[in-house]
Amino acid sequence: MTVSESYRADYRELRHGAGGVVTARDLLMLTGPDTAEFLQGQLSQDLADLAPGEVTSSLLLHPDGKLLCRLRVTRTEEERFLCDLAPGLGEGARSRLERFKLRVAVDLEVRRLAMLSVRGAAAPPPPAAGSAGAPTADGEDAAVVAGVRWGGIGGWDLVAGQVAPPEGVRLCDPAALEAVRIEAGIPEAGKELTDGLIPAEAGIVAETVSFTKGCFVGQELVARIDSRGGNTPRRLRGVVLEGTDLPPAGATITDAGGSNIGRITSSAFSPGFGAAVALAYVHRRVEPPAPARLGGDDGRSCEIRVLPLVP
């Protein structure tokens, strides 16, 4: 893998300066007099005391307690909530919620918007964290503005029809942001967070689930695993590999004896480590830091580490 100076500069800004990346984002809008009560019974997070302008992270689960998607919930008014989530997942979330919408006055609509993700030690403050009203590239109000913390790296996301980095923020390659994300051990939809995942495997339960609210769909499995200390067959770990070549998603990880102990979910080159880094689901018997190797023809040595990976 050839690493350009532009990529290294983007990485430096996203970690130590102020960098921004523009991507797509789905927005699921829910409105109506029964919206708050309806979502309280559907999502894993406690929304009862969420005030207009506040934001929280939550899960939408299948009835068996396995993941459908992770979403960020913003309450903009007493009867209006915005759920922003990874592109392509909005319709699935809407369909799942529609199936449970029995005799309630709630309207659901999905829109495809854009998201500006600003990260870095010198990132400017968000325009109006947690509330709409921030200026955007198309002159309309933002749908969502939310502060973000990736380990020791701060920043914010702005979701709107059109977005662009403000003055002083470098527009960066999404691949560089991927390296920063992996170093911080942040799971992403479609890679670490997939349909049917047991949420505890990804380490996202503490920030997305309330165990003091009333019942919600899928609660039984999440609560049972939590009561057993969060013990699952595999856990999300960080991996540092020799060299710059990136292993493909799905590549296996083996122990010293050649036994399969894990699977790569995403990878990127890290200028901070001077090597490829990855996230992987690894068997729970592996106690990081632990030596390992990539399976198959590659066979490079690697080290499994406890998240986060940030050097």
Salt bridges, closest charged atoms under 4 A:
GLU5 OE2 - ARG8 NE 3.93
ASP10 OD1 - ARG170 NE 2.49
ASP26 OD1 - ARG112 NE 2.40
GLU78 OE1 - ARG75 NH2 3.33
ASP84 OD2 - ARG25 NE 2.90
ASP84 OD2 - ARG72 NH2 2.75
GLU91 OE1 - ARG94 NE 2.89
GLU98 OE2 - ARG94 NH1 3.72
GLU98 OE1 - LYS101 NZ 3.43
ASP157 OD2 - ARG72 NH1 2.98
ASP157 OD1 - ARG119 NH1 3.04
GLU178 OE2 - ARG181 NH2 2.93
GLU178 OE2 - LYS191 NZ 2.86
GLU183 OE1 - ARG15 NH1 3.49
GLU188 OE1 - ARG181 NE 3.31
GLU188 OE2 - LYS191 NZ 3.31
GLU192 OE1 - ARG181 NH1 2.90
ASP195 OD1 - HIS62 NE2 2.55
GLU201 OE1 - ARG234 NE 3.11
GLU207 OE1 - ARG70 NH2 3.00
GLU220 OE2 - ARG224 NH1 3.71
ASP255 OD2 - ARG285 NH2 3.59
ASP298 OD1 - ARG300 NE 2.96
GLU303 OE1 - ARG305 NE 2.79
